Amino acid sequence: TRPLWEFHFAEGMADDRFALIGKVHHTLADGVASANLLARLMDLAGAEQDERDEPPQACEEPSAAKLLWEAQLDHFQNMAEMPRLAADAARGVARLRRRSRQRQGHPDLAKPFNAPPTFLNHVVSPVRTFATATLSLAEVKETSKSLGVTFNDIVLAIAAGGLRELLLRYDGRADRPILATVPISTDRSAERITGNEIGGLMVSVPVHIDDPLQRVKLTSLSTTRAKENNDLLGPTLQGRVLEYLPPPLAPALFRVQSKHADHNRLMNVAISNVPGPRQRGHIGGAPVSEIYSVGVLSAGSAFNMTVWSYVDQVDIAVLSDDLTFADPHEATDAMVHAFDELRQACGLSRSSAVDTAMAPAPAGN
């Protein structure tokens, strides 16, 4: 009964700023599609035509009979696809098992499907808390170049350092690696503004390592293995399997999980990295200073961190519930501390404030 998307306009912010707050159901768009949609929403430089000048297109509401017919066609197509899906899954699992036997196990990498219990993992409450922080895109790239790893490796290493600080504070220990699910897109087309073309990597996060440079090395190794596992299994296999979730049962199953799951064996946290627009956008003539977004909190996992790169910024947003942190800004502050620690270990200067972004609210305010 609720709309699949909604937008709210918030006024009265510092420095005469305002916020446009949007919520889009995941059935409509994944991260890449949302980024493309956002680029169209903003008046980016170089646009040749304003879509608002075009006449509205009429859209006839489909009849119940047509909807039922199309649903039946989808059902029959899925049934016809099932034997090929089963064969692809069997081949992918066989390839993955062969490669796993060839690779040597690593004592500092978490084993799949064995996420340890932490303060982040409990029955998630219905209340959501949110906090943000902004880093310099140039400084993040400088750090990744200095260490010879990818941008995404640095994002995950920052998360590892920040989560280590939080685990030591709340659990009193950080003695085991934890597991993060990292969504990845299987279709990065700049024209796609709807749909879900995603898979997921299961990445070991070395929160148990005190040395920030060693955390980066382990993070890079873990992401390399996770990407290889995903390729061996089949990049689109996860999405294809999810097509077979029975619609009448799936919502009830998710509700039961959310109310009772106090420990998620698949993952401790979710971490996303979304490449945003490189040009500054405008909405109604006003420049867009920052972009923050969050995903969902999975059953038994009360921590979601989403990172957007936008123009000259790396915008970090953390979503949690009201049972996890005394103040959600503790989480974003910990990420900034981890980045400073990493730059210091590289012999680089301390991270600088990003002038184009609103000053963050420190924990406790």
BELJO-V712369 format. One record per residue. N is the residue number from 1. RES is the residue in one letter. D_FIRST is the distance of its C-alpha to the first C-alpha in Angstrom with 2 decimals. Layout:
BEGIN
n=N res=RES d_first=D_FIRST
n=N res=RES d_first=D_FIRST
END
This chain:
BEGIN
n=1 res=T d_first=0.00
n=2 res=R d_first=3.81
n=3 res=P d_first=6.66
n=4 res=L d_first=9.17
n=5 res=W d_first=11.82
n=6 res=E d_first=12.95
n=7 res=F d_first=16.55
n=8 res=H d_first=18.47
n=9 res=F d_first=22.15
n=10 res=A d_first=24.37
n=11 res=E d_first=27.87
n=12 res=G d_first=30.92
n=13 res=M d_first=31.61
n=14 res=A d_first=35.20
n=15 res=D d_first=37.47
n=16 res=D d_first=35.38
n=17 res=R d_first=32.69
n=18 res=F d_first=28.98
n=19 res=A d_first=26.06
n=20 res=L d_first=23.18
n=21 res=I d_first=20.43
n=22 res=G d_first=17.88
n=23 res=K d_first=15.17
n=24 res=V d_first=14.53
n=25 res=H d_first=12.83
n=26 res=H d_first=15.82
n=27 res=T d_first=14.79
n=28 res=L d_first=15.66
n=29 res=A d_first=18.90
n=30 res=D d_first=21.47
n=31 res=G d_first=24.04
n=32 res=V d_first=26.38
n=33 res=A d_first=23.84
n=34 res=S d_first=22.44
n=35 res=A d_first=26.07
n=36 res=N d_first=26.80
n=37 res=L d_first=23.80
n=38 res=L d_first=24.96
n=39 res=A d_first=28.46
n=40 res=R d_first=27.34
n=41 res=L d_first=25.46
n=42 res=M d_first=28.72
n=43 res=D d_first=31.85
n=44 res=L d_first=34.02
n=45 res=A d_first=37.75
n=46 res=G d_first=39.02
n=47 res=A d_first=36.10
n=48 res=E d_first=37.74
n=49 res=Q d_first=35.01
n=50 res=D d_first=32.18
n=51 res=E d_first=29.16
n=52 res=R d_first=28.26
n=53 res=D d_first=31.45
n=54 res=E d_first=30.30
n=55 res=P d_first=29.09
n=56 res=P d_first=25.37
n=57 res=Q d_first=24.76
n=58 res=A d_first=23.14
n=59 res=C d_first=20.51
n=60 res=E d_first=20.28
n=61 res=E d_first=17.01
n=62 res=P d_first=17.94
n=63 res=S d_first=18.42
n=64 res=A d_first=17.12
n=65 res=A d_first=20.69
n=66 res=K d_first=20.87
n=67 res=L d_first=17.79
n=68 res=L d_first=19.36
n=69 res=W d_first=22.71
n=70 res=E d_first=21.73
n=71 res=A d_first=20.04
n=72 res=Q d_first=23.34
n=73 res=L d_first=25.36
n=74 res=D d_first=23.66
n=75 res=H d_first=24.32
n=76 res=F d_first=27.95
n=77 res=Q d_first=28.45
n=78 res=N d_first=27.31
n=79 res=M d_first=29.66
n=80 res=A d_first=32.47
n=81 res=E d_first=31.94
n=82 res=M d_first=32.04
n=83 res=P d_first=35.88
n=84 res=R d_first=36.26
n=85 res=L d_first=33.64
n=86 res=A d_first=35.52
n=87 res=A d_first=38.80
n=88 res=D d_first=37.61
n=89 res=A d_first=36.27
n=90 res=A d_first=39.60
n=91 res=R d_first=41.61
n=92 res=G d_first=39.60
n=93 res=V d_first=40.03
n=94 res=A d_first=43.73
n=95 res=R d_first=44.23
n=96 res=L d_first=42.55
n=97 res=R d_first=44.68
n=98 res=R d_first=47.85
n=99 res=R d_first=47.18
n=100 res=S d_first=46.34
n=101 res=R d_first=49.72
n=102 res=Q d_first=51.48
n=103 res=R d_first=50.01
n=104 res=Q d_first=51.44
n=105 res=G d_first=49.17
n=106 res=H d_first=48.86
n=107 res=P d_first=49.06
n=108 res=D d_first=47.05
n=109 res=L d_first=43.99
n=110 res=A d_first=41.27
n=111 res=K d_first=40.95
n=112 res=P d_first=37.70
n=113 res=F d_first=35.42
n=114 res=N d_first=37.42
n=115 res=A d_first=35.58
n=116 res=P d_first=37.49
n=117 res=P d_first=35.97
n=118 res=T d_first=35.65
n=119 res=F d_first=34.25
n=120 res=L d_first=31.34
n=121 res=N d_first=30.31
n=122 res=H d_first=28.78
n=123 res=V d_first=25.60
n=124 res=V d_first=23.31
n=125 res=S d_first=22.02
n=126 res=P d_first=18.54
n=127 res=V d_first=20.41
n=128 res=R d_first=21.17
n=129 res=T d_first=24.49
n=130 res=F d_first=25.57
n=131 res=A d_first=29.01
n=132 res=T d_first=30.73
n=133 res=A d_first=34.23
n=134 res=T d_first=35.97
n=135 res=L d_first=38.93
n=136 res=S d_first=41.24
n=137 res=L d_first=40.53
n=138 res=A d_first=44.29
n=139 res=E d_first=45.13
n=140 res=V d_first=42.71
n=141 res=K d_first=44.22
n=142 res=E d_first=47.69
n=143 res=T d_first=47.06
n=144 res=S d_first=45.81
n=145 res=K d_first=48.84
n=146 res=S d_first=51.20
n=147 res=L d_first=50.05
n=148 res=G d_first=49.73
n=149 res=V d_first=46.14
n=150 res=T d_first=42.91
n=151 res=F d_first=40.52
n=152 res=N d_first=37.90
n=153 res=D d_first=40.61
n=154 res=I d_first=41.20
n=155 res=V d_first=37.52
n=156 res=L d_first=37.46
n=157 res=A d_first=40.87
n=158 res=I d_first=39.66
n=159 res=A d_first=36.76
n=160 res=A d_first=39.38
n=161 res=G d_first=41.57
n=162 res=G d_first=38.85
n=163 res=L d_first=37.42
n=164 res=R d_first=41.01
n=165 res=E d_first=41.53
n=166 res=L d_first=38.40
n=167 res=L d_first=39.31
n=168 res=L d_first=42.83
n=169 res=R d_first=41.57
n=170 res=Y d_first=39.03
n=171 res=D d_first=40.38
n=172 res=G d_first=44.01
n=173 res=R d_first=44.40
n=174 res=A d_first=43.31
n=175 res=D d_first=45.48
n=176 res=R d_first=43.35
n=177 res=P d_first=41.40
n=178 res=I d_first=37.63
n=179 res=L d_first=35.16
n=180 res=A d_first=32.67
n=181 res=T d_first=30.21
n=182 res=V d_first=30.55
n=183 res=P d_first=28.12
n=184 res=I d_first=30.04
n=185 res=S d_first=29.19
n=186 res=T d_first=30.66
n=187 res=D d_first=30.22
n=188 res=R d_first=31.28
n=189 res=S d_first=31.44
n=190 res=A d_first=31.27
n=191 res=E d_first=29.61
n=192 res=R d_first=26.51
n=193 res=I d_first=23.39
n=194 res=T d_first=20.70
n=195 res=G d_first=20.64
n=196 res=N d_first=21.78
n=197 res=E d_first=25.53
n=198 res=I d_first=26.31
n=199 res=G d_first=28.43
n=200 res=G d_first=29.63
n=201 res=L d_first=33.00
n=202 res=M d_first=34.04
n=203 res=V d_first=36.43
n=204 res=S d_first=38.87
n=205 res=V d_first=38.94
n=206 res=P d_first=42.47
n=207 res=V d_first=41.77
n=208 res=H d_first=44.94
n=209 res=I d_first=47.25
n=210 res=D d_first=48.85
n=211 res=D d_first=50.41
n=212 res=P d_first=47.93
n=213 res=L d_first=49.80
n=214 res=Q d_first=49.71
n=215 res=R d_first=45.95
n=216 res=V d_first=45.67
n=217 res=K d_first=47.87
n=218 res=L d_first=45.90
n=219 res=T d_first=42.57
n=220 res=S d_first=44.00
n=221 res=L d_first=45.31
n=222 res=S d_first=42.03
n=223 res=T d_first=39.97
n=224 res=T d_first=42.67
n=225 res=R d_first=42.48
n=226 res=A d_first=38.68
n=227 res=K d_first=38.73
n=228 res=E d_first=41.48
n=229 res=N d_first=39.58
n=230 res=N d_first=36.53
n=231 res=D d_first=38.85
n=232 res=L d_first=40.64
n=233 res=L d_first=37.57
n=234 res=G d_first=36.05
n=235 res=P d_first=33.87
n=236 res=T d_first=31.11
n=237 res=L d_first=31.35
n=238 res=Q d_first=28.57
n=239 res=G d_first=26.01
n=240 res=R d_first=27.37
n=241 res=V d_first=27.17
n=242 res=L d_first=23.50
n=243 res=E d_first=22.81
n=244 res=Y d_first=23.81
n=245 res=L d_first=21.26
n=246 res=P d_first=19.91
n=247 res=P d_first=16.13
n=248 res=P d_first=15.83
n=249 res=L d_first=17.85
n=250 res=A d_first=17.05
n=251 res=P d_first=13.93
n=252 res=A d_first=15.91
n=253 res=L d_first=19.00
n=254 res=F d_first=17.71
n=255 res=R d_first=16.50
n=256 res=V d_first=19.96
n=257 res=Q d_first=21.70
n=258 res=S d_first=20.16
n=259 res=K d_first=21.23
n=260 res=H d_first=24.67
n=261 res=A d_first=25.96
n=262 res=D d_first=28.69
n=263 res=H d_first=30.48
n=264 res=N d_first=29.38
n=265 res=R d_first=32.39
n=266 res=L d_first=31.16
n=267 res=M d_first=30.89
n=268 res=N d_first=31.54
n=269 res=V d_first=29.89
n=270 res=A d_first=28.05
n=271 res=I d_first=29.87
n=272 res=S d_first=28.91
n=273 res=N d_first=31.15
n=274 res=V d_first=29.80
n=275 res=P d_first=32.37
n=276 res=G d_first=31.29
n=277 res=P d_first=32.98
n=278 res=R d_first=36.72
n=279 res=Q d_first=36.87
n=280 res=R d_first=35.71
n=281 res=G d_first=32.77
n=282 res=H d_first=32.20
n=283 res=I d_first=29.22
n=284 res=G d_first=30.34
n=285 res=G d_first=33.87
n=286 res=A d_first=33.33
n=287 res=P d_first=34.20
n=288 res=V d_first=31.66
n=289 res=S d_first=33.58
n=290 res=E d_first=31.52
n=291 res=I d_first=28.50
n=292 res=Y d_first=26.79
n=293 res=S d_first=23.90
n=294 res=V d_first=22.71
n=295 res=G d_first=21.14
n=296 res=V d_first=19.57
n=297 res=L d_first=21.40
n=298 res=S d_first=22.14
n=299 res=A d_first=22.79
n=300 res=G d_first=26.19
n=301 res=S d_first=26.59
n=302 res=A d_first=26.04
n=303 res=F d_first=27.48
n=304 res=N d_first=26.20
n=305 res=M d_first=28.53
n=306 res=T d_first=27.82
n=307 res=V d_first=30.75
n=308 res=W d_first=30.77
n=309 res=S d_first=34.07
n=310 res=Y d_first=34.07
n=311 res=V d_first=37.28
n=312 res=D d_first=39.67
n=313 res=Q d_first=37.27
n=314 res=V d_first=35.73
n=315 res=D d_first=32.64
n=316 res=I d_first=31.66
n=317 res=A d_first=28.41
n=318 res=V d_first=27.92
n=319 res=L d_first=24.71
n=320 res=S d_first=25.25
n=321 res=D d_first=24.29
n=322 res=D d_first=26.17
n=323 res=L d_first=28.33
n=324 res=T d_first=30.02
n=325 res=F d_first=31.89
n=326 res=A d_first=33.61
n=327 res=D d_first=32.67
n=328 res=P d_first=30.70
n=329 res=H d_first=33.36
n=330 res=E d_first=35.72
n=331 res=A d_first=34.05
n=332 res=T d_first=34.37
n=333 res=D d_first=37.87
n=334 res=A d_first=38.83
n=335 res=M d_first=37.86
n=336 res=V d_first=40.09
n=337 res=H d_first=42.87
n=338 res=A d_first=42.63
n=339 res=F d_first=42.98
n=340 res=D d_first=45.99
n=341 res=E d_first=47.51
n=342 res=L d_first=47.17
n=343 res=R d_first=48.75
n=344 res=Q d_first=51.56
n=345 res=A d_first=52.26
n=346 res=C d_first=52.53
n=347 res=G d_first=54.96
n=348 res=L d_first=52.58
n=349 res=S d_first=52.03
n=350 res=R d_first=49.33
n=351 res=S d_first=46.00
n=352 res=S d_first=45.86
n=353 res=A d_first=43.23
n=354 res=V d_first=41.27
n=355 res=D d_first=42.11
n=356 res=T d_first=39.20
n=357 res=A d_first=36.63
n=358 res=M d_first=35.83
n=359 res=A d_first=37.87
n=360 res=P d_first=35.93
n=361 res=A d_first=35.46
n=362 res=P d_first=37.76
n=363 res=A d_first=36.85
n=364 res=G d_first=37.42
n=365 res=N d_first=36.47
END
